Amino acid sequence: MRLKAVKTCALLHDYMKRRCYYLHIENTFEVLDGLKEFGCENNDDIILKCAYVTTKRCENEAVTAVFATNDKILAVKAAAHNIAVADRDVSFTVNVLI
């Protein structure tokens, strides 16, 4: 698990350095500024807010934002807000445009 976390952090850092448009990283102020839909009272709300913002940002783009999670409750909450959801059983190809 630790190796996966290290690889994920390295990948995110690389995308961040290249200013990847499809990677949304919130700063502390953005996290504290909750959306009306969520109120950001717990970690799930913060994660959903980020997925919601990313989905809205990609609404008129040629790409679709997909929220990947194995947390069933979080997936149901995301689906309630019209956020596309995938888990480990869903197979899809990801094309990253940088």
NUMILO-128991 format. One line per field, with one value per residue: x, y, z of N, C-alpha, C in turn; residue number from 1. Coordinates in Angstrom, 1 decimal. Example, Ala and Ser with C-alpha at 12.3 -4.5 7.8 and 13.67 -1.06 7.14 Angstrom:
% NUMILO-128991
nc1 = [13.2_12.8]
nc2 = [-5.7_-2.2]
nc3 = [7.8_7.1]
cac1 = [12.3_13.7]
cac2 = [-4.5_-1.1]
cac3 = [7.8_7.1]
cc1 = [13.2_12.9]
cc2 = [-3.3_0.0]
cc3 = [7.8_7.9]
resi = [1_2]
***
This chain:
% NUMILO-128991
nc1 = [0.8_1.9_3.8_2.2_1.0_3.2_3.9_1.6_1.6_3.9_3.1_1.0_2.4_4.1_2.2_1.2_3.4_3.6_1.4_-1.2_-4.3_-6.5_-6.2_-7.2_-6.3_-7.0_-6.5_-5.9_-7.8_-9.8_-10.7_-11.8_-13.9_-16.8_-19.2_-22.7_-24.2_-22.9_-21.7_-19.4_-18.7_-17.4_-14.7_-15.7_-17.4_-15.7_-14.2_-16.2_-17.0_-14.7_-14.8_-17.3_-16.8_-14.8_-16.2_-18.2_-16.5_-15.6_-17.8_-18.5_-16.5_-14.5_-14.0_-14.8_-15.4_-14.6_-15.3_-13.4_-13.8_-13.9_-15.5_-18.6_-20.7_-19.8_-19.8_-22.6_-23.4_-22.1_-23.2_-25.8_-25.4_-25.1_-22.5_-20.3_-19.4_-16.9_-15.7_-13.3_-14.1_-14.9_-13.8_-11.8_-10.3_-7.9_-7.1_-4.7_-4.4_-1.9]
nc2 = [-1.2_1.2_1.7_2.1_4.5_6.2_6.1_7.2_9.8_10.7_10.7_12.5_14.8_15.1_15.7_18.0_19.7_20.0_21.5_20.3_20.5_19.0_18.1_18.8_20.5_21.5_24.4_25.4_27.4_27.0_24.5_25.1_26.8_25.8_24.2_24.9_22.6_20.6_21.5_20.7_19.1_16.8_14.4_13.0_14.8_16.8_15.5_14.9_17.5_18.3_16.5_17.2_19.9_19.4_17.9_19.7_21.6_20.3_20.0_21.2_20.3_18.1_15.9_13.5_13.7_11.3_9.8_7.9_5.4_3.0_3.0_2.4_4.0_6.6_6.5_6.3_8.8_10.5_9.8_10.7_13.4_13.6_12.8_11.0_7.7_5.2_2.0_-0.5_-2.6_-1.7_-1.3_0.8_3.0_5.5_8.5_10.9_14.2_16.4]
nc3 = [0.0_0.8_-1.2_-3.5_-2.7_-2.7_-5.4_-6.5_-5.4_-6.7_-9.4_-9.3_-8.6_-10.8_-12.8_-11.7_-11.9_-14.7_-15.2_-15.6_-17.0_-16.3_-13.8_-10.6_-7.9_-4.7_-2.8_0.7_1.3_-0.6_0.1_2.6_1.8_1.4_-0.8_-1.3_-1.8_-0.3_2.1_3.4_5.9_6.6_5.7_3.5_2.3_1.5_-0.4_-2.2_-2.9_-4.4_-6.5_-7.6_-8.4_-10.3_-12.2_-13.0_-14.2_-16.4_-17.9_-20.4_-22.0_-24.2_-22.8_-20.1_-16.7_-14.3_-11.3_-9.3_-7.0_-4.4_-2.3_-1.3_-0.2_-0.6_-3.4_-3.9_-2.9_-4.7_-7.1_-6.7_-7.1_-9.7_-10.6_-12.5_-11.8_-11.0_-10.1_-8.9_-10.4_-12.8_-16.1_-17.9_-20.3_-19.7_-21.0_-20.8_-21.3_-21.8]
cac1 = [0.0_2.8_4.4_1.2_0.8_4.4_3.8_0.5_2.1_4.9_2.4_0.3_3.5_4.5_1.1_1.1_4.6_3.3_0.2_-2.2_-5.6_-7.5_-5.9_-7.7_-5.8_-7.5_-5.7_-6.6_-8.9_-10.8_-11.3_-12.7_-15.0_-17.7_-20.4_-24.0_-24.7_-22.2_-21.4_-18.1_-18.7_-16.4_-13.8_-16.5_-17.9_-14.6_-13.9_-17.3_-16.9_-13.7_-15.3_-18.3_-16.2_-14.1_-17.3_-18.7_-15.5_-15.4_-19.1_-18.5_-15.3_-14.6_-13.7_-15.8_-14.7_-15.1_-14.9_-13.1_-13.8_-14.4_-16.4_-20.0_-21.5_-19.3_-20.3_-24.0_-23.5_-21.6_-24.3_-26.9_-25.1_-24.8_-21.1_-20.0_-18.6_-16.3_-14.9_-12.3_-14.7_-15.1_-12.6_-11.9_-9.0_-7.7_-6.1_-4.3_-3.9_-1.1]
cac2 = [0.0_2.4_1.8_2.7_5.9_6.9_6.2_8.1_11.1_11.1_10.9_13.8_15.9_15.3_16.4_19.4_20.5_20.2_22.3_19.5_21.2_18.1_17.8_19.9_20.4_22.6_24.9_25.4_28.3_26.4_23.5_25.7_27.4_24.7_24.5_24.8_21.2_19.7_22.1_20.2_18.8_15.7_14.1_12.6_16.1_17.5_14.7_15.1_18.8_18.3_15.7_18.0_21.0_18.9_17.5_21.0_22.3_19.5_19.8_21.6_19.8_16.9_14.8_13.3_13.5_10.1_9.7_6.5_5.0_1.7_3.3_2.4_5.1_7.8_6.4_6.7_10.2_11.1_9.5_11.6_14.7_13.4_12.6_9.7_6.9_3.9_1.3_-1.4_-3.6_-1.0_-1.2_1.9_3.5_6.9_9.3_12.1_15.2_17.4]
cac3 = [0.0_0.8_-2.6_-4.3_-2.3_-3.2_-6.9_-6.8_-5.1_-7.7_-10.6_-9.1_-8.6_-12.2_-13.5_-11.2_-12.5_-16.1_-15.2_-16.3_-16.8_-15.8_-12.4_-9.8_-6.5_-4.0_-1.7_2.0_1.3_-1.4_0.9_3.6_1.2_1.0_-1.6_-0.6_-1.9_0.6_3.4_3.8_7.3_6.9_4.6_2.3_1.7_0.9_-1.6_-3.1_-3.5_-5.4_-7.7_-8.2_-9.1_-11.5_-13.1_-13.6_-15.0_-17.6_-18.5_-21.8_-22.6_-24.9_-21.8_-19.1_-15.4_-13.7_-9.9_-9.0_-5.6_-4.0_-1.1_-1.8_0.3_-1.3_-4.8_-4.0_-2.7_-5.9_-8.1_-6.3_-7.6_-11.2_-10.9_-13.0_-10.8_-11.4_-9.0_-9.4_-11.3_-14.1_-16.9_-18.9_-20.6_-19.4_-21.8_-20.1_-22.2_-21.1]
cc1 = [0.9_3.4_3.4_1.0_2.0_4.3_2.7_0.9_3.1_4.2_1.6_1.3_3.9_3.5_1.0_2.2_4.3_2.0_-0.9_-3.6_-6.6_-7.2_-6.3_-7.2_-6.3_-6.5_-6.5_-7.8_-10.1_-11.5_-12.2_-13.9_-16.0_-18.8_-21.7_-24.5_-24.1_-22.0_-20.1_-18.0_-17.7_-15.6_-14.6_-17.0_-16.9_-14.2_-15.0_-17.3_-15.9_-14.2_-16.4_-17.8_-15.5_-15.1_-17.9_-17.8_-15.3_-16.7_-19.2_-17.3_-15.5_-14.3_-14.8_-15.0_-15.4_-14.5_-14.7_-13.0_-14.3_-15.3_-17.8_-20.9_-21.1_-19.8_-21.8_-24.2_-23.1_-22.7_-25.5_-26.7_-24.7_-23.3_-20.9_-19.0_-18.1_-15.6_-13.9_-12.8_-15.0_-13.8_-12.8_-10.5_-8.9_-6.7_-5.9_-3.7_-3.1_-0.5]
cc2 = [1.3_2.7_2.5_4.1_6.7_7.1_7.2_9.5_11.6_11.4_12.3_15.0_16.2_16.0_17.8_20.3_20.8_21.0_21.6_20.2_20.3_17.6_19.0_19.7_21.7_23.1_25.0_26.2_27.7_25.3_24.0_26.4_26.4_25.1_24.3_23.3_20.3_20.3_21.7_20.0_17.7_15.5_13.8_13.9_16.8_16.8_14.9_16.5_18.9_17.6_16.5_19.2_20.6_18.5_18.7_21.6_21.6_19.4_20.2_21.2_18.5_15.6_14.7_13.0_12.2_10.0_8.3_6.3_3.6_1.8_3.4_3.6_6.4_7.7_6.7_8.2_11.0_11.0_10.4_13.0_14.6_13.4_11.2_8.9_5.6_3.3_0.4_-2.4_-3.0_-0.9_-0.1_2.4_5.0_7.5_10.6_13.1_16.3_18.4]
cc3 = [0.0_-0.5_-3.5_-4.0_-2.8_-4.7_-7.3_-6.5_-6.2_-9.0_-10.5_-9.1_-10.0_-13.0_-13.0_-11.8_-14.0_-16.3_-15.9_-16.0_-16.1_-14.4_-11.5_-8.4_-5.8_-2.9_-0.4_2.0_0.5_-0.6_2.0_3.1_0.6_0.1_-0.9_-0.7_-0.8_2.0_4.0_5.3_7.6_5.6_3.3_1.6_1.0_-0.4_-2.6_-3.8_-4.6_-6.7_-8.4_-9.0_-10.4_-12.6_-13.8_-14.5_-16.3_-18.4_-20.0_-22.6_-23.4_-24.1_-20.8_-17.8_-14.8_-12.3_-9.6_-7.5_-5.4_-2.8_-1.7_-1.4_-0.4_-2.8_-4.9_-3.8_-4.0_-7.0_-7.9_-6.8_-9.1_-11.5_-11.4_-12.1_-11.4_-10.2_-9.7_-10.4_-12.7_-14.8_-17.9_-19.1_-20.3_-20.3_-21.1_-21.1_-21.5_-22.1]
resi = [1_2_3_4_5_6_7_8_9_10_11_12_13_14_15_16_17_18_19_20_21_22_23_24_25_26_27_28_29_30_31_32_33_34_35_36_37_38_39_40_41_42_43_44_45_46_47_48_49_50_51_52_53_54_55_56_57_58_59_60_61_62_63_64_65_66_67_68_69_70_71_72_73_74_75_76_77_78_79_80_81_82_83_84_85_86_87_88_89_90_91_92_93_94_95_96_97_98]
***
